[in-house]
Each structure stands twice: as structure tokens, then as C-alpha cells.
Amino acid sequence: MKKQEVKYCPICQSKNMGVLTKQNYFCRDCYVEIVITKKKAIYANFNSADGIKVKSIKIG
Ligand SMILES: [Zn+2]
């Protein structure tokens, strides 16, 4: 049973989410990576086209 599941993108509201792991999701529309920490904090990682992390913001 998954406790934390990201059903839509918190940035662009798209439901086109991909699942990497239980704590790791990505949006296929805006390419943001969503990371849920063990303390249930949610971070959005914005990556550049070559995969380098540009910035990380706490969203939950
Ligand atoms: Zn998105």
C-alpha cells in the first residue's frame, strides 16, 4: 500500500506523472522531479535539459 502518492504535478497540475520510486516522481509535461523525504517533506527539483539540477524548492 502506498501512503504517499503524487497523483498530479504540484507545479503545472498535470496528471501525466511518472513514478520512479515510492518517494520519487516526475512530471512528463514540465519535467519537474518530485521528491518526498522520510519526514514527509515534498521537494520539487527543477532540472535543466542536460539533467543538471537547477533549483530545489520545498512545496509541502
Ligand atoms: Zn508538471
N, CA, C, O and the ligand as a Tripos MOL2 file, in Angstrom:
@<TRIPOS>MOLECULE
protein
  241   239    61     0     0
PROTEIN
NO_CHARGES

@<TRIPOS>ATOM
      1 N           0.8500   -1.1990    0.0000 N.3       1 MET1
      2 CA          0.0000    0.0000    0.0000 C.3       1 MET1
      3 C           0.8810    1.2430    0.0000 C.2       1 MET1
      4 O           1.7860    1.3820    0.8230 O.2       1 MET1
      5 N           0.6120    2.1050   -0.9010 N.am      2 LYS2
      6 CA          1.3830    3.3460   -0.9910 C.3       2 LYS2
      7 C           0.7310    4.4120   -0.1280 C.2       2 LYS2
      8 O          -0.4450    4.7390   -0.2860 O.2       2 LYS2
      9 N           1.5250    4.9410    0.7840 N.am      3 LYS3
     10 CA          0.9830    6.0070    1.6270 C.3       3 LYS3
     11 C           1.0600    7.3570    0.9210 C.2       3 LYS3
     12 O           0.1190    8.1500    0.9330 O.2       3 LYS3
     13 N           2.2030    7.5800    0.3170 N.am      4 GLN4
     14 CA          2.3890    8.8490   -0.3730 C.3       4 GLN4
     15 C           2.3190    8.5950   -1.8650 C.2       4 GLN4
     16 O           3.1230    7.8460   -2.4200 O.2       4 GLN4
     17 N           1.3750    9.2070   -2.4910 N.am      5 GLU5
     18 CA          1.3030    9.0530   -3.9290 C.3       5 GLU5
     19 C           1.0070   10.4020   -4.5570 C.2       5 GLU5
     20 O           0.0250   11.0580   -4.2100 O.2       5 GLU5
     21 N           1.8360   10.7980   -5.4530 N.am      6 VAL6
     22 CA          1.6460   12.0760   -6.1240 C.3       6 VAL6
     23 C           0.8270   11.8180   -7.3810 C.2       6 VAL6
     24 O           1.3170   11.2150   -8.3360 O.2       6 VAL6
     25 N          -0.3860   12.2630   -7.3770 N.am      7 LYS7
     26 CA         -1.2870   11.9730   -8.4980 C.3       7 LYS7
     27 C          -1.2470   13.0470   -9.5760 C.2       7 LYS7
     28 O          -1.5690   12.7870  -10.7360 O.2       7 LYS7
     29 N          -0.8570   14.2370   -9.1930 N.am      8 TYR8
     30 CA         -0.7460   15.2920  -10.1960 C.3       8 TYR8
     31 C           0.4100   16.2060   -9.8460 C.2       8 TYR8
     32 O           0.8700   16.2650   -8.7060 O.2       8 TYR8
     33 N           0.8530   16.9020  -10.8440 N.am      9 CYS9
     34 CA          2.0240   17.7520  -10.6860 C.3       9 CYS9
     35 C           1.6720   18.9890   -9.8620 C.2       9 CYS9
     36 O           0.7310   19.7050  -10.2050 O.2       9 CYS9
     37 N           2.4030   19.2500   -8.7900 N.am     10 PRO10
     38 CA          2.1180   20.4410   -7.9840 C.3      10 PRO10
     39 C           2.5330   21.7370   -8.6640 C.2      10 PRO10
     40 O           2.1680   22.8240   -8.2150 O.2      10 PRO10
     41 N           3.2850   21.6250   -9.7340 N.am     11 ILE11
     42 CA          3.7510   22.8220  -10.4360 C.3      11 ILE11
     43 C           2.8000   23.2000  -11.5660 C.2      11 ILE11
     44 O           2.3600   24.3470  -11.6480 O.2      11 ILE11
     45 N           2.4810   22.2480  -12.4360 N.am     12 CYS12
     46 CA          1.6500   22.5740  -13.5980 C.3      12 CYS12
     47 C           0.2870   21.8700  -13.5660 C.2      12 CYS12
     48 O          -0.5010   22.0050  -14.5020 O.2      12 CYS12
     49 N           0.0080   21.1200  -12.4890 N.am     13 GLN13
     50 CA         -1.2740   20.4310  -12.2910 C.3      13 GLN13
     51 C          -1.5300   19.3070  -13.2900 C.2      13 GLN13
     52 O          -2.6480   18.7990  -13.3720 O.2      13 GLN13
     53 N          -0.5340   18.9210  -14.0320 N.am     14 SER14
     54 CA         -0.7080   17.8210  -14.9680 C.3      14 SER14
     55 C          -0.8640   16.4980  -14.2300 C.2      14 SER14
     56 O          -0.2460   16.2840  -13.1870 O.2      14 SER14
     57 N          -1.6850   15.6210  -14.7700 N.am     15 LYS15
     58 CA         -1.8100   14.2800  -14.1930 C.3      15 LYS15
     59 C          -0.8850   13.2840  -14.8810 C.2      15 LYS15
     60 O          -0.9330   12.0850  -14.6070 O.2      15 LYS15
     61 N          -0.0660   13.7770  -15.7520 N.am     16 ASN16
     62 CA          0.8440   12.9310  -16.5160 C.3      16 ASN16
     63 C           2.1270   12.6860  -15.7180 C.2      16 ASN16
     64 O           3.2200   13.0720  -16.1340 O.2      16 ASN16
     65 N           1.9670   12.0340  -14.5620 N.am     17 MET17
     66 CA          3.0920   11.8230  -13.6600 C.3      17 MET17
     67 C           3.7130   10.4510  -13.8860 C.2      17 MET17
     68 O           3.0130    9.4590  -14.0890 O.2      17 MET17
     69 N           5.0110   10.4200  -13.8480 N.am     18 GLY18
     70 CA          5.7270    9.1530  -13.8840 C.3      18 GLY18
     71 C           6.2320    8.8200  -12.4930 C.2      18 GLY18
     72 O           6.5350    9.7180  -11.7070 O.2      18 GLY18
     73 N           6.3230    7.5420  -12.1870 N.am     19 VAL19
     74 CA          6.7860    7.1050  -10.8740 C.3      19 VAL19
     75 C           8.1620    6.4770  -11.0070 C.2      19 VAL19
     76 O           8.3450    5.5200  -11.7600 O.2      19 VAL19
     77 N           9.1220    7.0120  -10.2810 N.am     20 LEU20
     78 CA         10.4630    6.4250  -10.2580 C.3      20 LEU20
     79 C          10.5710    5.4430   -9.0960 C.2      20 LEU20
     80 O          10.9120    4.2760   -9.2830 O.2      20 LEU20
     81 N          10.2770    5.9280   -7.9040 N.am     21 THR21
     82 CA         10.1850    5.0840   -6.7150 C.3      21 THR21
     83 C           9.0000    5.6020   -5.9160 C.2      21 THR21
     84 O           8.3010    6.5200   -6.3450 O.2      21 THR21
     85 N           8.7800    5.0030   -4.7460 N.am     22 LYS22
     86 CA          7.6710    5.4600   -3.9070 C.3      22 LYS22
     87 C           7.8490    6.9060   -3.4590 C.2      22 LYS22
     88 O           6.8750    7.6060   -3.1830 O.2      22 LYS22
     89 N           9.1100    7.3460   -3.3910 N.am     23 GLN23
     90 CA          9.3830    8.7030   -2.9130 C.3      23 GLN23
     91 C           9.8200    9.6370   -4.0420 C.2      23 GLN23
     92 O          10.2510   10.7650   -3.7980 O.2      23 GLN23
     93 N           9.7060    9.1630   -5.2530 N.am     24 ASN24
     94 CA         10.3210    9.9000   -6.3370 C.3      24 ASN24
     95 C           9.4330    9.8550   -7.5800 C.2      24 ASN24
     96 O           9.1630    8.7890   -8.1340 O.2      24 ASN24
     97 N           8.9940   11.0220   -7.9950 N.am     25 TYR25
     98 CA          8.0850   11.1100   -9.1380 C.3      25 TYR25
     99 C           8.6120   12.1550  -10.1070 C.2      25 TYR25
    100 O           9.4610   12.9770   -9.7600 O.2      25 TYR25
    101 N           8.0980   12.1100  -11.3190 N.am     26 PHE26
    102 CA          8.4610   13.1820  -12.2440 C.3      26 PHE26
    103 C           7.2660   13.5060  -13.1290 C.2      26 PHE26
    104 O           6.4080   12.6630  -13.3930 O.2      26 PHE26
    105 N           7.2410   14.7490  -13.5740 N.am     27 CYS27
    106 CA          6.1580   15.2080  -14.4290 C.3      27 CYS27
    107 C           6.6090   15.1330  -15.8780 C.2      27 CYS27
    108 O           7.6610   15.6620  -16.2360 O.2      27 CYS27
    109 N           5.8120   14.4740  -16.7090 N.am     28 ARG28
    110 CA          6.1860   14.3380  -18.1150 C.3      28 ARG28
    111 C           5.9070   15.6170  -18.9030 C.2      28 ARG28
    112 O           6.3600   15.7590  -20.0390 O.2      28 ARG28
    113 N           5.1730   16.5300  -18.3120 N.am     29 ASP29
    114 CA          4.8480   17.7590  -19.0360 C.3      29 ASP29
    115 C           5.8450   18.8770  -18.7580 C.2      29 ASP29
    116 O           6.2900   19.5520  -19.6860 O.2      29 ASP29
    117 N           6.2000   19.0820  -17.4940 N.am     30 CYS30
    118 CA          7.1260   20.1810  -17.1990 C.3      30 CYS30
    119 C           8.4690   19.6740  -16.6810 C.2      30 CYS30
    120 O           9.3480   20.4730  -16.3570 O.2      30 CYS30
    121 N           8.6370   18.3370  -16.5990 N.am     31 TYR31
    122 CA          9.9140   17.7050  -16.2660 C.3      31 TYR31
    123 C          10.3980   17.9940  -14.8540 C.2      31 TYR31
    124 O          11.5710   17.7870  -14.5430 O.2      31 TYR31
    125 N           9.5100   18.4670  -14.0070 N.am     32 VAL32
    126 CA          9.9200   18.6610  -12.6190 C.3      32 VAL32
    127 C           9.9850   17.2950  -11.9390 C.2      32 VAL32
    128 O           9.2040   16.3930  -12.2380 O.2      32 VAL32
    129 N          10.9300   17.1710  -11.0250 N.am     33 GLU33
    130 CA         11.0730   15.9380  -10.2640 C.3      33 GLU33
    131 C          10.5450   16.1890   -8.8540 C.2      33 GLU33
    132 O          10.9360   17.1600   -8.2060 O.2      33 GLU33
    133 N           9.6620   15.3190   -8.3820 N.am     34 ILE34
    134 CA          9.0820   15.4690   -7.0580 C.3      34 ILE34
    135 C           9.7040   14.4320   -6.1310 C.2      34 ILE34
    136 O           9.6920   13.2360   -6.4220 O.2      34 ILE34
    137 N          10.2470   14.9040   -5.0170 N.am     35 VAL35
    138 CA         10.9060   14.0140   -4.0660 C.3      35 VAL35
    139 C          10.2130   14.1490   -2.7180 C.2      35 VAL35
    140 O          10.0440   15.2550   -2.2030 O.2      35 VAL35
    141 N           9.8170   13.0230   -2.1550 N.am     36 ILE36
    142 CA          9.2140   13.0250   -0.8240 C.3      36 ILE36
    143 C          10.2370   12.4510    0.1460 C.2      36 ILE36
    144 O          10.7050   11.3240   -0.0180 O.2      36 ILE36
    145 N          10.5760   13.2400    1.1560 N.am     37 THR37
    146 CA         11.5830   12.7750    2.1050 C.3      37 THR37
    147 C          10.9370   11.8760    3.1560 C.2      37 THR37
    148 O           9.7140   11.7600    3.2310 O.2      37 THR37
    149 N          11.7850   11.2450    3.9630 N.am     38 LYS38
    150 CA         11.2800   10.3720    5.0190 C.3      38 LYS38
    151 C          10.4730   11.1430    6.0430 C.2      38 LYS38
    152 O           9.6280   10.5660    6.7270 O.2      38 LYS38
    153 N          10.7200   12.4430    6.1590 N.am     39 LYS39
    154 CA          9.9580   13.2740    7.0880 C.3      39 LYS39
    155 C           8.7130   13.8640    6.4300 C.2      39 LYS39
    156 O           8.0890   14.7710    6.9820 O.2      39 LYS39
    157 N           8.3490   13.3510    5.2520 N.am     40 LYS40
    158 CA          7.1410   13.7400    4.5300 C.3      40 LYS40
    159 C           7.2080   15.1390    3.9430 C.2      40 LYS40
    160 O           6.1860   15.6910    3.5370 O.2      40 LYS40
    161 N           8.3720   15.7030    3.8960 N.am     41 ALA41
    162 CA          8.5120   16.9670    3.1990 C.3      41 ALA41
    163 C           8.5500   16.6790    1.7030 C.2      41 ALA41
    164 O           9.0760   15.6540    1.2710 O.2      41 ALA41
    165 N           7.9900   17.5860    0.9240 N.am     42 ILE42
    166 CA          7.9500   17.3920   -0.5180 C.3      42 ILE42
    167 C           8.7710   18.4850   -1.1940 C.2      42 ILE42
    168 O           8.5800   19.6760   -0.9480 O.2      42 ILE42
    169 N           9.6740   18.0530   -2.0410 N.am     43 TYR43
    170 CA         10.5180   18.9840   -2.7620 C.3      43 TYR43
    171 C          10.2940   18.8420   -4.2610 C.2      43 TYR43
    172 O          10.0650   17.7470   -4.7730 O.2      43 TYR43
    173 N          10.3630   19.9570   -4.9390 N.am     44 ALA44
    174 CA         10.3250   19.9490   -6.3980 C.3      44 ALA44
    175 C          11.7130   20.3200   -6.8970 C.2      44 ALA44
    176 O          12.2350   21.3870   -6.5750 O.2      44 ALA44
    177 N          12.3050   19.4320   -7.6850 N.am     45 ASN45
    178 CA         13.6190   19.6910   -8.2520 C.3      45 ASN45
    179 C          13.4580   20.0610   -9.7190 C.2      45 ASN45
    180 O          12.9090   19.2940  -10.5100 O.2      45 ASN45
    181 N          13.9320   21.2160  -10.0620 N.am     46 PHE46
    182 CA         13.8770   21.6600  -11.4510 C.3      46 PHE46
    183 C          15.2070   21.3450  -12.1140 C.2      46 PHE46
    184 O          16.2650   21.7560  -11.6370 O.2      46 PHE46
    185 N          15.1450   20.6270  -13.1980 N.am     47 ASN47
    186 CA         16.3680   20.2020  -13.8760 C.3      47 ASN47
    187 C          16.4870   20.8880  -15.2290 C.2      47 ASN47
    188 O          15.4910   21.1580  -15.9010 O.2      47 ASN47
    189 N          17.7080   21.1570  -15.6050 N.am     48 SER48
    190 CA         17.9390   21.6850  -16.9430 C.3      48 SER48
    191 C          17.8760   20.5420  -17.9520 C.2      48 SER48
    192 O          17.7820   19.3780  -17.5630 O.2      48 SER48
    193 N          17.9260   20.8580  -19.2120 N.am     49 ALA49
    194 CA         17.7480   19.8550  -20.2580 C.3      49 ALA49
    195 C          18.8040   18.7630  -20.1970 C.2      49 ALA49
    196 O          18.5360   17.6280  -20.5900 O.2      49 ALA49
    197 N          19.9960   19.0810  -19.7130 N.am     50 ASP50
    198 CA         21.0380   18.0570  -19.6310 C.3      50 ASP50
    199 C          21.0750   17.3710  -18.2730 C.2      50 ASP50
    200 O          22.0520   16.6990  -17.9430 O.2      50 ASP50
    201 N          20.0190   17.5360  -17.4850 N.am     51 GLY51
    202 CA         19.8800   16.7620  -16.2600 C.3      51 GLY51
    203 C          20.5590   17.3470  -15.0460 C.2      51 GLY51
    204 O          20.6060   16.7110  -13.9930 O.2      51 GLY51
    205 N          21.0830   18.5420  -15.1750 N.am     52 ILE52
    206 CA         21.7330   19.1800  -14.0310 C.3      52 ILE52
    207 C          20.6770   19.9030  -13.1980 C.2      52 ILE52
    208 O          19.8600   20.6540  -13.7300 O.2      52 ILE52
    209 N          20.7010   19.6720  -11.9080 N.am     53 LYS53
    210 CA         19.7040   20.2890  -11.0370 C.3      53 LYS53
    211 C          19.9130   21.7940  -11.0040 C.2      53 LYS53
    212 O          21.0070   22.2800  -10.7150 O.2      53 LYS53
    213 N          18.8480   22.5190  -11.3050 N.am     54 VAL54
    214 CA         18.9300   23.9710  -11.3460 C.3      54 VAL54
    215 C          18.5430   24.5540   -9.9840 C.2      54 VAL54
    216 O          19.2620   25.3730   -9.4110 O.2      54 VAL54
    217 N          17.3930   24.1120   -9.4870 N.am     55 LYS55
    218 CA         16.9980   24.5630   -8.1660 C.3      55 LYS55
    219 C          16.0430   23.5760   -7.5510 C.2      55 LYS55
    220 O          15.4280   22.7600   -8.2370 O.2      55 LYS55
    221 N          15.9300   23.6670   -6.2510 N.am     56 SER56
    222 CA         15.0740   22.7680   -5.4900 C.3      56 SER56
    223 C          14.2430   23.6030   -4.5410 C.2      56 SER56
    224 O          14.7890   24.3700   -3.7480 O.2      56 SER56
    225 N          12.9260   23.4650   -4.6120 N.am     57 ILE57
    226 CA         12.0830   24.2370   -3.6990 C.3      57 ILE57
    227 C          11.2130   23.2970   -2.8820 C.2      57 ILE57
    228 O          10.7990   22.2400   -3.3580 O.2      57 ILE57
    229 N          10.9440   23.6940   -1.6550 N.am     58 LYS58
    230 CA         10.0720   22.9150   -0.7830 C.3      58 LYS58
    231 C           8.6380   23.3170   -1.0650 C.2      58 LYS58
    232 O           8.2910   24.4970   -1.0210 O.2      58 LYS58
    233 N           7.8080   22.3270   -1.3550 N.am     59 ILE59
    234 CA          6.4210   22.6420   -1.6960 C.3      59 ILE59
    235 C           5.4290   22.0230   -0.7240 C.2      59 ILE59
    236 O           4.2280   22.2690   -0.8330 O.2      59 ILE59
    237 N           5.9000   21.2350    0.2120 N.am     60 GLY60
    238 CA          4.9490   20.6380    1.1340 C.3      60 GLY60
    239 C           5.6420   20.0390    2.3340 C.2      60 GLY60
    240 O           4.9830   19.4910    3.2180 O.2      60 GLY60
    241 ZN          4.3320   19.4280  -14.2570 Zn       61 ZN61
@<TRIPOS>BOND
     1     1     2 1
     2     2     3 1
     3     3     4 2
     4     3     5 am
     5     5     6 1
     6     6     7 1
     7     7     8 2
     8     7     9 am
     9     9    10 1
    10    10    11 1
    11    11    12 2
    12    11    13 am
    13    13    14 1
    14    14    15 1
    15    15    16 2
    16    15    17 am
    17    17    18 1
    18    18    19 1
    19    19    20 2
    20    19    21 am
    21    21    22 1
    22    22    23 1
    23    23    24 2
    24    23    25 am
    25    25    26 1
    26    26    27 1
    27    27    28 2
    28    27    29 am
    29    29    30 1
    30    30    31 1
    31    31    32 2
    32    31    33 am
    33    33    34 1
    34    34    35 1
    35    35    36 2
    36    35    37 am
    37    37    38 1
    38    38    39 1
    39    39    40 2
    40    39    41 am
    41    41    42 1
    42    42    43 1
    43    43    44 2
    44    43    45 am
    45    45    46 1
    46    46    47 1
    47    47    48 2
    48    47    49 am
    49    49    50 1
    50    50    51 1
    51    51    52 2
    52    51    53 am
    53    53    54 1
    54    54    55 1
    55    55    56 2
    56    55    57 am
    57    57    58 1
    58    58    59 1
    59    59    60 2
    60    59    61 am
    61    61    62 1
    62    62    63 1
    63    63    64 2
    64    63    65 am
    65    65    66 1
    66    66    67 1
    67    67    68 2
    68    67    69 am
    69    69    70 1
    70    70    71 1
    71    71    72 2
    72    71    73 am
    73    73    74 1
    74    74    75 1
    75    75    76 2
    76    75    77 am
    77    77    78 1
    78    78    79 1
    79    79    80 2
    80    79    81 am
    81    81    82 1
    82    82    83 1
    83    83    84 2
    84    83    85 am
    85    85    86 1
    86    86    87 1
    87    87    88 2
    88    87    89 am
    89    89    90 1
    90    90    91 1
    91    91    92 2
    92    91    93 am
    93    93    94 1
    94    94    95 1
    95    95    96 2
    96    95    97 am
    97    97    98 1
    98    98    99 1
    99    99   100 2
   100    99   101 am
   101   101   102 1
   102   102   103 1
   103   103   104 2
   104   103   105 am
   105   105   106 1
   106   106   107 1
   107   107   108 2
   108   107   109 am
   109   109   110 1
   110   110   111 1
   111   111   112 2
   112   111   113 am
   113   113   114 1
   114   114   115 1
   115   115   116 2
   116   115   117 am
   117   117   118 1
   118   118   119 1
   119   119   120 2
   120   119   121 am
   121   121   122 1
   122   122   123 1
   123   123   124 2
   124   123   125 am
   125   125   126 1
   126   126   127 1
   127   127   128 2
   128   127   129 am
   129   129   130 1
   130   130   131 1
   131   131   132 2
   132   131   133 am
   133   133   134 1
   134   134   135 1
   135   135   136 2
   136   135   137 am
   137   137   138 1
   138   138   139 1
   139   139   140 2
   140   139   141 am
   141   141   142 1
   142   142   143 1
   143   143   144 2
   144   143   145 am
   145   145   146 1
   146   146   147 1
   147   147   148 2
   148   147   149 am
   149   149   150 1
   150   150   151 1
   151   151   152 2
   152   151   153 am
   153   153   154 1
   154   154   155 1
   155   155   156 2
   156   155   157 am
   157   157   158 1
   158   158   159 1
   159   159   160 2
   160   159   161 am
   161   161   162 1
   162   162   163 1
   163   163   164 2
   164   163   165 am
   165   165   166 1
   166   166   167 1
   167   167   168 2
   168   167   169 am
   169   169   170 1
   170   170   171 1
   171   171   172 2
   172   171   173 am
   173   173   174 1
   174   174   175 1
   175   175   176 2
   176   175   177 am
   177   177   178 1
   178   178   179 1
   179   179   180 2
   180   179   181 am
   181   181   182 1
   182   182   183 1
   183   183   184 2
   184   183   185 am
   185   185   186 1
   186   186   187 1
   187   187   188 2
   188   187   189 am
   189   189   190 1
   190   190   191 1
   191   191   192 2
   192   191   193 am
   193   193   194 1
   194   194   195 1
   195   195   196 2
   196   195   197 am
   197   197   198 1
   198   198   199 1
   199   199   200 2
   200   199   201 am
   201   201   202 1
   202   202   203 1
   203   203   204 2
   204   203   205 am
   205   205   206 1
   206   206   207 1
   207   207   208 2
   208   207   209 am
   209   209   210 1
   210   210   211 1
   211   211   212 2
   212   211   213 am
   213   213   214 1
   214   214   215 1
   215   215   216 2
   216   215   217 am
   217   217   218 1
   218   218   219 1
   219   219   220 2
   220   219   221 am
   221   221   222 1
   222   222   223 1
   223   223   224 2
   224   223   225 am
   225   225   226 1
   226   226   227 1
   227   227   228 2
   228   227   229 am
   229   229   230 1
   230   230   231 1
   231   231   232 2
   232   231   233 am
   233   233   234 1
   234   234   235 1
   235   235   236 2
   236   235   237 am
   237   237   238 1
   238   238   239 1
   239   239   240 2
@<TRIPOS>SUBSTRUCTURE
     1 MET1         2 RESIDUE 1 A MET
     2 LYS2         6 RESIDUE 1 A LYS
     3 LYS3        10 RESIDUE 1 A LYS
     4 GLN4        14 RESIDUE 1 A GLN
     5 GLU5        18 RESIDUE 1 A GLU
     6 VAL6        22 RESIDUE 1 A VAL
     7 LYS7        26 RESIDUE 1 A LYS
     8 TYR8        30 RESIDUE 1 A TYR
     9 CYS9        34 RESIDUE 1 A CYS
    10 PRO10       38 RESIDUE 1 A PRO
    11 ILE11       42 RESIDUE 1 A ILE
    12 CYS12       46 RESIDUE 1 A CYS
    13 GLN13       50 RESIDUE 1 A GLN
    14 SER14       54 RESIDUE 1 A SER
    15 LYS15       58 RESIDUE 1 A LYS
    16 ASN16       62 RESIDUE 1 A ASN
    17 MET17       66 RESIDUE 1 A MET
    18 GLY18       70 RESIDUE 1 A GLY
    19 VAL19       74 RESIDUE 1 A VAL
    20 LEU20       78 RESIDUE 1 A LEU
    21 THR21       82 RESIDUE 1 A THR
    22 LYS22       86 RESIDUE 1 A LYS
    23 GLN23       90 RESIDUE 1 A GLN
    24 ASN24       94 RESIDUE 1 A ASN
    25 TYR25       98 RESIDUE 1 A TYR
    26 PHE26      102 RESIDUE 1 A PHE
    27 CYS27      106 RESIDUE 1 A CYS
    28 ARG28      110 RESIDUE 1 A ARG
    29 ASP29      114 RESIDUE 1 A ASP
    30 CYS30      118 RESIDUE 1 A CYS
    31 TYR31      122 RESIDUE 1 A TYR
    32 VAL32      126 RESIDUE 1 A VAL
    33 GLU33      130 RESIDUE 1 A GLU
    34 ILE34      134 RESIDUE 1 A ILE
    35 VAL35      138 RESIDUE 1 A VAL
    36 ILE36      142 RESIDUE 1 A ILE
    37 THR37      146 RESIDUE 1 A THR
    38 LYS38      150 RESIDUE 1 A LYS
    39 LYS39      154 RESIDUE 1 A LYS
    40 LYS40      158 RESIDUE 1 A LYS
    41 ALA41      162 RESIDUE 1 A ALA
    42 ILE42      166 RESIDUE 1 A ILE
    43 TYR43      170 RESIDUE 1 A TYR
    44 ALA44      174 RESIDUE 1 A ALA
    45 ASN45      178 RESIDUE 1 A ASN
    46 PHE46      182 RESIDUE 1 A PHE
    47 ASN47      186 RESIDUE 1 A ASN
    48 SER48      190 RESIDUE 1 A SER
    49 ALA49      194 RESIDUE 1 A ALA
    50 ASP50      198 RESIDUE 1 A ASP
    51 GLY51      202 RESIDUE 1 A GLY
    52 ILE52      206 RESIDUE 1 A ILE
    53 LYS53      210 RESIDUE 1 A LYS
    54 VAL54      214 RESIDUE 1 A VAL
    55 LYS55      218 RESIDUE 1 A LYS
    56 SER56      222 RESIDUE 1 A SER
    57 ILE57      226 RESIDUE 1 A ILE
    58 LYS58      230 RESIDUE 1 A LYS
    59 ILE59      234 RESIDUE 1 A ILE
    60 GLY60      238 RESIDUE 1 A GLY
    61 ZN61       241 GROUP 0 **** ****
